[in-house]
Amino acid sequence: RPAPGTMSASNRENTVPLRAICFDFGGVLVRTFDRSAREGWERRLGLAPYDLERLVFNGEMGQRASIGAGTTADVFRWVGEQLSLSPEDSQALARDFFAGDRAAEDLIRLIRSLRPVYKVGLISNAWPELRTWLSDLWGLADAFDSMSISAELGTMKPAPPIYHHALASLGVAAEQTAFVDDFEENVIAARALGMHAIRFRSADQATSELQRLLAAHA
């Protein structure tokens, strides 16, 4: 019997090499490192912690924008209406909401180091402006071979079509693909399709798990 942590020759023969790695965007590659601006609005509006995020992302207009039926401006107009804000305050909230977001430079470096060997894709539930933000704001558009963005496709994770789009655009099978996402339901859906999915909890944890996975499927 092989020693713990090793694979037999037959297991190695049955291991499908990985050819592609896909990443989520928000909460993984770009994260809110400083919530102070959002906390200030929550105190001002009498909201509980994280209620603002829930209203912005999970509210009716945020969900519509995620399938291309609204824009960022529409989202914050709607949020302002729900919170009885003036148009000026709604615009200020829109400016402040993402002020604490930063690119996860360690993961960005990892992605760029993987590109010579693996295809790299993005699978993101995001609003229509994401592709422009990736290019103009974050400078990350060139980090990916393919971007599957829910607002452009009209379908969101964890529904299978967005995963199928990513796989087809990269020209790989599910079992040849790793995927990193911070939401459990998206990880479960990817695994159900045969992808090797990792639940993101921290950059160190996700990087360590991904490196072990790549070594096992080299």
Residue pairs with C-beta under 8 A, 6 or more apart in sequence:
2 8
2 11
7 15
7 216
15 216
15 217
16 173
16 175
16 176
16 217
17 176
17 217
17 218
18 118
18 176
18 177
18 178
18 196
18 213
18 214
18 217
18 218
19 118
19 119
19 170
19 172
19 176
19 177
20 118
20 119
20 120
20 121
20 145
20 167
20 170
20 172
20 176
20 177
20 178
21 111
21 114
21 118
21 119
21 120
21 121
21 177
21 178
21 179
21 180
21 210
21 214
22 120
22 121
22 122
22 123
22 148
22 166
22 170
22 177
22 178
22 179
22 180
22 195
23 29
23 107
23 111
23 120
23 121
23 122
23 123
23 179
23 180
23 181
24 122
24 123
24 124
24 180
24 181
24 182
24 183
24 186
24 200
25 122
25 124
25 126
25 130
25 134
26 124
26 125
26 126
27 182
27 183
27 200
28 104
28 107
28 180
28 181
28 182
28 200
28 206
29 103
29 104
29 107
29 108
29 111
29 140
30 101
30 102
30 103
30 104
30 138
31 101
31 102
31 104
32 38
32 100
32 101
33 100
33 101
33 102
34 99
34 100
34 102
35 100
36 100
37 96
37 97
37 99
37 100
38 52
38 53
38 96
38 97
38 100
39 49
40 96
41 47
41 52
41 93
41 96
41 97
42 48
42 49
42 51
42 52
45 52
45 83
52 97
55 62
55 79
55 82
55 83
56 62
56 75
56 76
56 79
56 97
59 75
59 78
59 79
59 82
60 78
61 70
61 74
61 75
61 77
61 78
61 79
62 75
62 127
64 70
64 74
65 71
65 72
65 74
65 75
65 127
65 128
65 151
66 125
66 126
66 127
66 150
66 151
66 156
67 150
67 151
67 154
67 155
67 156
68 128
68 150
68 151
68 152
68 153
68 154
70 78
70 127
71 127
71 128
71 129
72 94
72 127
72 128
72 129
73 94
75 127
76 90
76 91
76 93
76 94
76 97
77 87
77 90
79 85
79 90
79 93
80 86
80 87
80 89
80 90
80 93
81 90
85 93
103 138
103 140
104 203
106 203
106 207
107 203
107 206
107 207
108 140
108 143
110 207
110 210
111 120
111 143
111 144
112 143
114 120
115 143
115 145
118 214
119 145
119 146
119 170
119 171
119 172
120 143
120 144
120 145
121 144
121 145
121 146
121 147
121 148
121 166
121 169
121 170
122 134
122 144
122 146
122 147
122 148
122 149
122 166
123 148
123 157
123 162
123 163
123 166
123 179
123 181
124 130
124 147
124 148
124 149
124 150
125 150
125 156
125 157
126 149
126 150
126 151
127 151
128 151
128 152
130 149
130 151
131 141
131 147
131 149
131 152
134 140
134 141
134 147
135 141
141 147
145 170
146 166
146 169
146 170
148 162
148 163
148 165
148 166
148 169
150 156
150 157
150 162
153 161
153 162
153 165
155 161
155 162
156 162
157 163
157 181
157 183
157 185
157 186
157 189
158 183
158 185
158 186
158 188
158 189
158 190
159 189
160 189
160 193
163 174
163 179
163 189
163 190
163 193
163 195
164 193
166 177
167 173
167 174
167 177
170 177
173 194
174 193
174 194
174 195
175 194
175 195
175 196
177 195
177 196
178 195
178 196
178 197
178 198
178 210
178 213
178 214
179 187
179 190
179 195
179 196
179 197
179 198
180 197
180 198
180 200
180 206
180 210
181 187
181 190
181 197
181 198
181 199
181 200
182 199
182 200
182 201
184 199
186 197
187 197
187 198
187 199
188 197
190 197
191 197
196 213
196 217
198 206
198 209
198 210
198 213
200 206
